Every structure is written in C-alpha cells, then in structure tokens.
Amino acid sequence: MTLPSDHPRREPGQRGIGTGLLIGLGFHALGLVLALASLGMMMQFGVFAILWPFIAIAVISVIVMATAGSHAQRRRIAGGVLIISAAVWLIIIGPCIGLVYSIP
C-alpha cells in the first residue's frame, strides 16, 4: 500500500495539470473562433465543418499523451487539455448537436 508521502512530488519549476487546464481553455476558445469562421462550409461538409477544431484538439492531445514517454510534465499538460476536451464535449457540443438534429 502506498501512502501519500510515498508519491513523488513535482519540482517547484514544473508545470502541473492546472497549466494543462488553462491551455485547454485557450485551445477551445480558439477552436470556437475557428468553428464560427467555418460555418460557411457547413453546406458542403455538414456538421464536421464546425466540429473539426474540437476533434483536432482532442486527437492532438491524445497523441501528445501517448508519445510523452517519460516526460511527466508533458503528460500532465496533455491530461489537463483532455479533461477540458471531455468537459466541452459532454456539456456543450453534445447537447447542442442533439438539439440541432432533433428539430424537424
């Protein structure tokens, strides 16, 4: 059994998951701007035209998390971005798509 004191502490200069959360918020704010800018392409590409920035953020975060290897700081930041990504999909994007496509 591991006690909380057995876990390695991060160095004072290292970034934690909070930094990843802030970076994730910034990426999703930029993604919202890109989604609104690509609304004109919705006739050709459907709903993918407004979802591509959010899909790209999630895919890039997963790739960074998978390839981080022994870089704990990179994993923490990618984890924070993925937490924000999951929250955005569950709270904002999913219900909005459901509402748009449920209206006859």
C-alpha positions as CSV (number, residue, x, y, z in Angstrom):
1,M,0.0,0.0,0.0
2,T,1.3,3.4,-0.9
3,L,0.9,6.3,1.4
4,P,0.5,9.9,0.1
5,S,4.0,10.6,1.3
6,D,5.4,7.9,-1.0
7,H,4.3,9.6,-4.2
8,P,6.9,11.7,-5.9
9,R,6.5,15.4,-5.6
10,R,6.9,17.6,-8.6
11,E,9.7,20.2,-8.6
12,P,8.8,23.8,-8.0
13,G,9.5,24.8,-11.5
14,Q,7.5,22.1,-13.2
15,R,4.1,22.7,-14.6
16,G,1.1,20.7,-13.4
17,I,-2.3,19.7,-14.5
18,G,-3.6,23.2,-13.8
19,T,-1.5,24.6,-16.6
20,G,-3.0,22.0,-18.9
21,L,-6.4,23.1,-17.9
22,L,-5.6,26.7,-18.8
23,I,-4.0,25.7,-22.1
24,G,-7.1,23.6,-22.8
25,L,-9.4,26.5,-22.2
26,G,-7.3,28.7,-24.5
27,F,-7.3,26.0,-27.2
28,H,-11.1,25.6,-27.0
29,A,-11.6,29.4,-27.2
30,L,-9.5,29.4,-30.3
31,G,-11.5,26.3,-31.6
32,L,-14.8,28.2,-31.1
33,V,-13.5,31.1,-33.2
34,L,-12.4,28.6,-35.9
35,A,-15.7,26.8,-35.7
36,L,-17.6,30.0,-36.2
37,A,-15.3,31.0,-39.0
38,S,-16.0,27.8,-40.8
39,L,-19.8,28.0,-40.6
40,G,-20.0,28.8,-44.3
41,M,-18.6,25.4,-45.2
42,M,-21.4,23.6,-43.4
43,M,-23.4,23.0,-46.7
44,Q,-20.5,21.0,-48.2
45,F,-19.2,19.2,-45.1
46,G,-22.1,19.0,-42.7
47,V,-21.6,19.2,-39.0
48,F,-17.9,18.2,-39.4
49,A,-17.3,21.8,-40.7
50,I,-17.9,23.2,-37.2
51,L,-16.5,20.2,-35.2
52,W,-13.1,19.9,-36.9
53,P,-11.3,22.2,-34.4
54,F,-12.5,20.3,-31.4
55,I,-11.7,16.9,-32.9
56,A,-8.2,18.2,-33.8
57,I,-7.6,19.4,-30.2
58,A,-8.7,16.0,-28.8
59,V,-6.6,14.0,-31.3
60,I,-3.5,16.1,-30.8
61,S,-3.8,15.8,-27.0
62,V,-4.2,12.0,-27.2
63,I,-1.1,11.9,-29.5
64,V,0.9,14.0,-27.1
65,M,-0.2,11.9,-24.1
66,A,0.7,8.7,-25.9
67,T,4.1,9.9,-27.1
68,A,5.1,11.7,-23.9
69,G,7.1,8.7,-22.7
70,S,9.0,9.6,-19.5
71,H,8.1,13.3,-19.7
72,A,5.8,13.6,-16.8
73,Q,5.3,17.3,-17.3
74,R,4.1,16.8,-20.9
75,R,1.7,14.1,-19.7
76,R,0.2,16.4,-17.0
77,I,-0.4,19.2,-19.5
78,A,-1.9,16.8,-22.1
79,G,-4.1,15.3,-19.3
80,G,-5.4,18.8,-18.4
81,V,-6.2,19.5,-22.0
82,L,-8.1,16.2,-22.3
83,I,-10.1,17.0,-19.2
84,I,-11.2,20.3,-20.7
85,S,-11.9,18.5,-24.0
86,A,-14.1,15.9,-22.3
87,A,-16.0,18.6,-20.4
88,V,-16.6,20.7,-23.6
89,W,-17.9,17.6,-25.5
90,L,-20.2,16.5,-22.6
91,I,-21.5,19.8,-21.6
92,I,-21.6,22.0,-24.7
93,I,-21.0,20.2,-28.0
94,G,-23.0,17.0,-27.4
95,P,-26.2,18.7,-26.3
96,C,-26.0,21.4,-29.0
97,I,-25.7,18.8,-31.7
98,G,-28.6,16.8,-30.2
99,L,-30.8,19.9,-30.1
100,V,-29.9,20.9,-33.7
101,Y,-30.6,17.5,-35.2
102,S,-33.7,16.7,-33.1
103,I,-35.6,19.7,-34.6
104,P,-37.6,18.6,-37.6
